[in-house]
């Protein structure tokens, strides 16, 4: 079974998550290619696709949304999972859960109609002063936000294992990939 893991990453941190997902999928027996979405020319040669993007201003990066729109036909023809990397875990405790839910609803709604994914995982990434320079960093600190690496690797790996299980349980895919 061939799986494509595509990513759009502003600072390379979402790419690290994509590589970890690929590592887990390979450990489950899949052949996996990992590539920046801007460099992928034909997702049609894969049995399944996992796509992820950093979230800026409550939306996927333009590279990612452009890829999804350009390759909509290929993506609709195969199983697709999506992941989005935001920063809700860096927010003050009182704001985390509502911000996470609102962001998840907004992203899932924006992408669901385009590619009909089998799943969407909203993750928190890394928030640092160098990633939020100037006024944005001051505002973030001012509302009680905290910088750090908020990636939950156990959650990411468990999600990738669920994808592998779903794919191995799907007779249409396992017979196509044989």
LOKE-688186 format. One record per residue (C-alpha): residue number from 0; chain; residue in three letters; x, y negated, z. Coordinates in nm, 3 decimals, padded with zeros to 5 digits. Each point is the difference from the previous one (the first is absolute). Layout:
// residues N
{num NUM&cadena A&residuo ala&x X&y Y&z Z} $
...
//
This chain:
// residues 178
{num 0&cadena A&residuo unk&x 00.000&y 00.000&z 00.000} $
{num 1&cadena A&residuo unk&x 00.137&y -00.340&z -00.102} $
{num 2&cadena A&residuo unk&x -00.078&y -00.302&z 00.217} $
{num 3&cadena A&residuo unk&x 00.086&y -00.363&z -00.062} $
{num 4&cadena A&residuo unk&x 00.055&y -00.226&z 00.299} $
{num 5&cadena A&residuo unk&x 00.000&y -00.358&z -00.122} $
{num 6&cadena A&residuo unk&x 00.067&y -00.305&z 00.212} $
{num 7&cadena A&residuo unk&x 00.008&y -00.380&z -00.011} $
{num 8&cadena A&residuo unk&x 00.225&y -00.140&z 00.267} $
{num 9&cadena A&residuo unk&x 00.103&y -00.359&z 00.062} $
{num 10&cadena A&residuo unk&x 00.293&y 00.079&z 00.230} $
{num 11&cadena A&residuo unk&x 00.056&y 00.374&z -00.052} $
{num 12&cadena A&residuo unk&x -00.189&y 00.104&z 00.313} $
{num 13&cadena A&residuo unk&x -00.304&y 00.143&z -00.181} $
{num 14&cadena A&residuo unk&x 00.243&y 00.187&z -00.225} $
{num 15&cadena A&residuo unk&x 00.140&y 00.169&z 00.312} $
{num 16&cadena A&residuo unk&x -00.350&y 00.120&z 00.086} $
{num 17&cadena A&residuo unk&x -00.048&y 00.128&z -00.356} $
{num 18&cadena A&residuo unk&x 00.326&y 00.194&z 00.023} $
{num 19&cadena A&residuo unk&x -00.108&y 00.157&z 00.331} $
{num 20&cadena A&residuo unk&x -00.335&y 00.105&z -00.150} $
{num 21&cadena A&residuo unk&x 00.185&y 00.154&z -00.294} $
{num 22&cadena A&residuo unk&x 00.234&y 00.184&z 00.236} $
{num 23&cadena A&residuo unk&x -00.294&y 00.156&z 00.184} $
{num 24&cadena A&residuo unk&x -00.175&y 00.096&z -00.325} $
{num 25&cadena A&residuo unk&x 00.321&y 00.163&z -00.127} $
{num 26&cadena A&residuo unk&x 00.020&y 00.190&z 00.327} $
{num 27&cadena A&residuo unk&x -00.345&y 00.139&z -00.081} $
{num 28&cadena A&residuo unk&x 00.123&y 00.130&z -00.336} $
{num 29&cadena A&residuo unk&x -00.093&y -00.280&z -00.240} $
{num 30&cadena A&residuo unk&x 00.220&y -00.154&z -00.267} $
{num 31&cadena A&residuo unk&x -00.005&y -00.372&z 00.078} $
{num 32&cadena A&residuo unk&x 00.125&y -00.311&z -00.177} $
{num 33&cadena A&residuo unk&x 00.024&y -00.329&z 00.190} $
{num 34&cadena A&residuo unk&x 00.007&y -00.321&z -00.199} $
{num 35&cadena A&residuo unk&x -00.074&y -00.369&z 00.024} $
{num 36&cadena A&residuo unk&x -00.336&y -00.063&z -00.170} $
{num 37&cadena A&residuo unk&x 00.150&y -00.260&z -00.230} $
{num 38&cadena A&residuo unk&x 00.227&y 00.268&z -00.149} $
{num 39&cadena A&residuo unk&x -00.261&y 00.273&z -00.054} $
{num 40&cadena A&residuo unk&x -00.104&y 00.026&z -00.362} $
{num 41&cadena A&residuo unk&x -00.219&y 00.312&z -00.003} $
{num 42&cadena A&residuo unk&x -00.172&y 00.140&z 00.309} $
{num 43&cadena A&residuo unk&x -00.194&y 00.237&z -00.227} $
{num 44&cadena A&residuo unk&x 00.259&y 00.275&z 00.025} $
{num 45&cadena A&residuo unk&x -00.068&y 00.062&z 00.369} $
{num 46&cadena A&residuo unk&x -00.252&y 00.226&z 00.174} $
{num 47&cadena A&residuo unk&x -00.056&y -00.253&z 00.279} $
{num 48&cadena A&residuo unk&x 00.103&y -00.354&z 00.090} $
{num 49&cadena A&residuo unk&x 00.070&y -00.177&z 00.329} $
{num 50&cadena A&residuo unk&x 00.031&y -00.378&z -00.023} $
{num 51&cadena A&residuo unk&x 00.094&y -00.251&z 00.266} $
{num 52&cadena A&residuo unk&x 00.055&y -00.371&z 00.023} $
{num 53&cadena A&residuo unk&x 00.103&y -00.258&z 00.250} $
{num 54&cadena A&residuo unk&x -00.288&y -00.228&z 00.093} $
{num 55&cadena A&residuo unk&x 00.052&y -00.374&z -00.036} $
{num 56&cadena A&residuo unk&x -00.285&y -00.246&z 00.050} $
{num 57&cadena A&residuo unk&x -00.244&y 00.288&z 00.061} $
{num 58&cadena A&residuo unk&x 00.067&y 00.159&z -00.341} $
{num 59&cadena A&residuo unk&x 00.232&y 00.242&z -00.175} $
{num 60&cadena A&residuo unk&x 00.298&y -00.153&z -00.176} $
{num 61&cadena A&residuo unk&x -00.066&y -00.110&z -00.361} $
{num 62&cadena A&residuo unk&x 00.235&y 00.273&z -00.130} $
{num 63&cadena A&residuo unk&x -00.224&y 00.263&z 00.164} $
{num 64&cadena A&residuo unk&x -00.337&y -00.142&z -00.103} $
{num 65&cadena A&residuo unk&x 00.128&y -00.046&z -00.354} $
{num 66&cadena A&residuo unk&x 00.117&y 00.362&z -00.012} $
{num 67&cadena A&residuo unk&x -00.335&y 00.131&z 00.124} $
{num 68&cadena A&residuo unk&x -00.192&y -00.204&z -00.256} $
{num 69&cadena A&residuo unk&x 00.232&y 00.094&z -00.291} $
{num 70&cadena A&residuo unk&x -00.010&y 00.371&z 00.081} $
{num 71&cadena A&residuo unk&x -00.358&y 00.026&z 00.124} $
{num 72&cadena A&residuo unk&x -00.093&y 00.272&z -00.252} $
{num 73&cadena A&residuo unk&x 00.291&y 00.225&z 00.099} $
{num 74&cadena A&residuo unk&x -00.070&y -00.059&z 00.369} $
{num 75&cadena A&residuo unk&x -00.370&y 00.081&z -00.032} $
{num 76&cadena A&residuo unk&x 00.092&y 00.332&z -00.165} $
{num 77&cadena A&residuo unk&x 00.195&y 00.136&z 00.298} $
{num 78&cadena A&residuo unk&x -00.004&y -00.003&z 00.380} $
{num 79&cadena A&residuo unk&x 00.131&y -00.326&z 00.143} $
{num 80&cadena A&residuo unk&x 00.083&y -00.105&z 00.354} $
{num 81&cadena A&residuo unk&x 00.085&y -00.356&z 00.101} $
{num 82&cadena A&residuo unk&x 00.192&y -00.152&z 00.287} $
{num 83&cadena A&residuo unk&x 00.032&y -00.363&z 00.095} $
{num 84&cadena A&residuo unk&x 00.262&y -00.149&z 00.231} $
{num 85&cadena A&residuo unk&x -00.111&y -00.303&z 00.200} $
{num 86&cadena A&residuo unk&x 00.093&y -00.144&z 00.336} $
{num 87&cadena A&residuo unk&x -00.297&y 00.046&z 00.233} $
{num 88&cadena A&residuo unk&x 00.207&y 00.184&z 00.265} $
{num 89&cadena A&residuo unk&x 00.212&y -00.312&z 00.045} $
{num 90&cadena A&residuo unk&x -00.302&y -00.210&z 00.093} $
{num 91&cadena A&residuo unk&x -00.102&y -00.064&z 00.360} $
{num 92&cadena A&residuo unk&x -00.180&y 00.301&z 00.151} $
{num 93&cadena A&residuo unk&x -00.340&y -00.174&z -00.006} $
{num 94&cadena A&residuo unk&x 00.023&y -00.064&z -00.376} $
{num 95&cadena A&residuo unk&x 00.155&y 00.329&z -00.117} $
{num 96&cadena A&residuo unk&x -00.302&y 00.224&z -00.032} $
{num 97&cadena A&residuo unk&x -00.237&y -00.258&z -00.159} $
{num 98&cadena A&residuo unk&x 00.273&y -00.115&z -00.241} $
{num 99&cadena A&residuo unk&x 00.083&y 00.359&z -00.094} $
{num 100&cadena A&residuo unk&x -00.366&y 00.088&z -00.065} $
{num 101&cadena A&residuo unk&x -00.066&y -00.315&z -00.202} $
{num 102&cadena A&residuo unk&x 00.314&y 00.046&z -00.209} $
{num 103&cadena A&residuo unk&x -00.075&y 00.368&z -00.060} $
{num 104&cadena A&residuo unk&x -00.356&y -00.076&z -00.114} $
{num 105&cadena A&residuo unk&x 00.115&y -00.277&z -00.231} $
{num 106&cadena A&residuo unk&x 00.283&y 00.199&z -00.160} $
{num 107&cadena A&residuo unk&x -00.200&y 00.321&z -00.034} $
{num 108&cadena A&residuo unk&x -00.291&y -00.186&z -00.161} $
{num 109&cadena A&residuo unk&x 00.230&y -00.181&z -00.244} $
{num 110&cadena A&residuo unk&x 00.170&y 00.322&z -00.110} $
{num 111&cadena A&residuo unk&x -00.280&y 00.256&z 00.033} $
{num 112&cadena A&residuo unk&x -00.191&y -00.119&z -00.304} $
{num 113&cadena A&residuo unk&x 00.311&y -00.007&z -00.216} $
{num 114&cadena A&residuo unk&x 00.149&y 00.346&z 00.067} $
{num 115&cadena A&residuo unk&x -00.240&y 00.191&z 00.230} $
{num 116&cadena A&residuo unk&x 00.272&y 00.122&z 00.239} $
{num 117&cadena A&residuo unk&x -00.040&y 00.312&z 00.209} $
{num 118&cadena A&residuo unk&x 00.141&y -00.191&z 00.293} $
{num 119&cadena A&residuo unk&x 00.142&y -00.331&z 00.112} $
{num 120&cadena A&residuo unk&x 00.239&y -00.046&z 00.292} $
{num 121&cadena A&residuo unk&x 00.067&y -00.344&z 00.141} $
{num 122&cadena A&residuo unk&x 00.330&y -00.011&z 00.184} $
{num 123&cadena A&residuo unk&x 00.191&y -00.262&z 00.188} $
{num 124&cadena A&residuo unk&x 00.348&y -00.071&z -00.121} $
{num 125&cadena A&residuo unk&x 00.289&y -00.212&z 00.114} $
{num 126&cadena A&residuo unk&x -00.048&y -00.357&z 00.114} $
{num 127&cadena A&residuo unk&x 00.311&y -00.209&z 00.052} $
{num 128&cadena A&residuo unk&x 00.102&y -00.363&z 00.017} $
{num 129&cadena A&residuo unk&x 00.178&y 00.038&z -00.336} $
{num 130&cadena A&residuo unk&x -00.324&y 00.136&z -00.154} $
{num 131&cadena A&residuo unk&x -00.211&y -00.286&z 00.141} $
{num 132&cadena A&residuo unk&x 00.225&y -00.304&z -00.034} $
{num 133&cadena A&residuo unk&x -00.075&y -00.355&z 00.107} $
{num 134&cadena A&residuo unk&x -00.355&y -00.098&z 00.093} $
{num 135&cadena A&residuo unk&x -00.140&y 00.351&z -00.058} $
{num 136&cadena A&residuo unk&x 00.236&y 00.147&z 00.260} $
{num 137&cadena A&residuo unk&x -00.074&y -00.280&z 00.246} $
{num 138&cadena A&residuo unk&x -00.375&y 00.049&z -00.047} $
{num 139&cadena A&residuo unk&x 00.036&y 00.376&z 00.040} $
{num 140&cadena A&residuo unk&x 00.190&y -00.045&z 00.326} $
{num 141&cadena A&residuo unk&x -00.241&y -00.275&z 00.108} $
{num 142&cadena A&residuo unk&x -00.300&y 00.234&z -00.013} $
{num 143&cadena A&residuo unk&x 00.189&y 00.261&z 00.201} $
{num 144&cadena A&residuo unk&x 00.128&y 00.218&z -00.284} $
{num 145&cadena A&residuo unk&x 00.310&y 00.208&z 00.054} $
{num 146&cadena A&residuo unk&x 00.269&y 00.094&z -00.246} $
{num 147&cadena A&residuo unk&x 00.119&y 00.356&z -00.047} $
{num 148&cadena A&residuo unk&x -00.022&y 00.320&z -00.199} $
{num 149&cadena A&residuo unk&x -00.359&y 00.118&z 00.044} $
{num 150&cadena A&residuo unk&x 00.010&y 00.289&z -00.246} $
{num 151&cadena A&residuo unk&x -00.150&y 00.316&z 00.149} $
{num 152&cadena A&residuo unk&x 00.207&y 00.270&z -00.167} $
{num 153&cadena A&residuo unk&x -00.196&y 00.283&z 00.163} $
{num 154&cadena A&residuo unk&x -00.325&y -00.140&z -00.144} $
{num 155&cadena A&residuo unk&x 00.159&y -00.042&z -00.343} $
{num 156&cadena A&residuo unk&x 00.133&y 00.356&z -00.001} $
{num 157&cadena A&residuo unk&x -00.332&y 00.145&z 00.121} $
{num 158&cadena A&residuo unk&x -00.183&y -00.187&z -00.278} $
{num 159&cadena A&residuo unk&x 00.243&y 00.136&z -00.263} $
{num 160&cadena A&residuo unk&x -00.052&y 00.354&z 00.134} $
{num 161&cadena A&residuo unk&x -00.379&y -00.049&z -00.030} $
{num 162&cadena A&residuo unk&x 00.046&y -00.104&z -00.363} $
{num 163&cadena A&residuo unk&x 00.206&y 00.313&z -00.067} $
{num 164&cadena A&residuo unk&x -00.267&y 00.215&z 00.167} $
{num 165&cadena A&residuo unk&x -00.280&y -00.160&z -00.201} $
{num 166&cadena A&residuo unk&x 00.192&y 00.055&z -00.321} $
{num 167&cadena A&residuo unk&x 00.078&y 00.364&z 00.079} $
{num 168&cadena A&residuo unk&x -00.367&y 00.059&z 00.086} $
{num 169&cadena A&residuo unk&x -00.120&y -00.146&z -00.333} $
{num 170&cadena A&residuo unk&x -00.025&y 00.283&z -00.255} $
{num 171&cadena A&residuo unk&x -00.017&y -00.242&z -00.294} $
{num 172&cadena A&residuo unk&x 00.339&y -00.142&z 00.093} $
{num 173&cadena A&residuo unk&x 00.175&y 00.318&z 00.104} $
{num 174&cadena A&residuo unk&x -00.098&y 00.171&z -00.327} $
{num 175&cadena A&residuo unk&x 00.101&y -00.306&z -00.205} $
{num 176&cadena A&residuo unk&x 00.336&y -00.021&z 00.172} $
{num 177&cadena A&residuo unk&x 00.082&y 00.369&z -00.056} $
//
